[in-house]
Amino acid sequence: MTAIATIGRFTESSTTLPPLDLLVIGGGITGAATAYEAAGRGLRVALVEERDYGAATSAATGKLIHGGLRYLKQLEVGLVRESLRERRIISNIAPNLIDAYPTVLPDATLVMRAGLTAYDALSFDRKRVADPAKALPRHHRTDDGGLLYYDCLMISPERLTLAFVRSAAVAGALVANHTRATSLLIEGGRVTGARVSDLVSGQQHEIRAKVVLNATGPWVFDTLDGSPLTSHSAGPRPSVRSEGIYLITRQLTDVMTLHVTAHGHFSCAPWRGHSMIGPTERPYTGAISDWRLTRESVETFLAEINAAGLLPVTIGLADVRHAYGGLRPLTEDAGDTYTASRGAELIDHARAEHGHIDGLISAAGGKYTTSRAFAEHIVGLVASKLDRLLAPSTSAATPLHACHTGPIEEYVASSVARNRDFSPDTVRYLARHHGTEHDAVLDLARAHPDLARPMDADGELLAQVLVAARHESARTLSDVLLRRTGLGTLGHPGAEVLEAASGVMAGELGWDDSRREQELKEADAQLTLPW
């Protein structure tokens, strides 16, 4: 039986850490990919994340791995080419978590047709994939005059982020979620690490590192504000950020349709038997900590969708089963957030224009598609600061942890055939989301029949909740419902599911009745729509 690799939280131990090469603050996709890249090339690395891995901006995604077709309009050809190359690479290193995904432009203009021709030309290597099913064809016209082209979809961005974190841990990185970096350590004008607080145990630690990476996304300036030395070292704080929200409704279309309107663009994409509609692109000028999904923002988006008349039906609040969103970490202060660059920026604080501060770098911007390449770039800068010659990067050619499945449909079919005591839906879901560790999850359910009951239409099992708490560093009920499983990502799953999942977690983590009740209230509030 394949064992399940366990990632612990190193801050739960009181052991004094030796000095590290790199401390990564922020466990979104950029921080996770960087920790993996650095540890895989021989550096001593630690990563801390205040909430859960991928819980903030990385969770506010349309789940696409794409080349950025619309970036061609801004002539960001280099970014598009990099994105298309990385789209192919991530399909190879996470074949169970990435699918080829067709998209239709129903009202294609001549400019759109020219853009897709260029898109195809720039993705000349799109068929150099290990799984033939992920070789993407060229765009073509549909019978009704639209244009159909292909990008890729993450079946679970949360599990992809976790795969990077787990890959980092397997490579030797120390990782800890629910751990806040309260302040940077500064000695003689140099950043030498950070003070961190374990929000679960309450323990405090000082982590010393030769280089600190600030990878906190929209919070990059807040992280720097904790010290007078660093507070202005990244330049002026952006006055505006980009708010993006997504709606989950009943399934409205059989294929993803991309619509361009006066307000930008949005897609309507089939996902897990539902439709995912978004994103919005709206300026936000308030404090990051004050941002919330609101009824007003959802109603505004619904009005724009219906006014455009591009969907087959009119939809209202009653049709919205789930909604989520966040703020994008843009790298420029643009009044028009729609046309702002989606490129990533690496700030070396040792440079004169960023404060002459040694030992500190900040990563801003970026996206899922290019996260691995951005991490490689970051580690290159870290290596130069350490004056180290590192081993060559292998991240572009090495499957992520538990993702070495080979061609995924063959892998799934083989598993369904040998696990006939579970429904095909359950086996397929587990094989895709847990990869080569899914047999161990099924074996756990066999050994404990109370964990083998399907909890949703996808066939997810309570055994996944136990695995999340025991092996995947889940420490809250929301961690499990929103980022280890899909139990909460289509909306509130109901009191029965929350009770069952919290019972498993309470038994595994030793929660008393008060803690369990608190977790239930917090999860219920997070999953209840604001109207």
Order of alpha helices (4+ residues) and beta strands (2+ residues): beta-alpha-beta-beta-alpha-beta-alpha-beta-beta-alpha-beta-beta-beta-beta-alpha-beta-beta-beta-beta-beta-alpha-beta-beta-beta-alpha-alpha-alpha-alpha-alpha-alpha-alpha
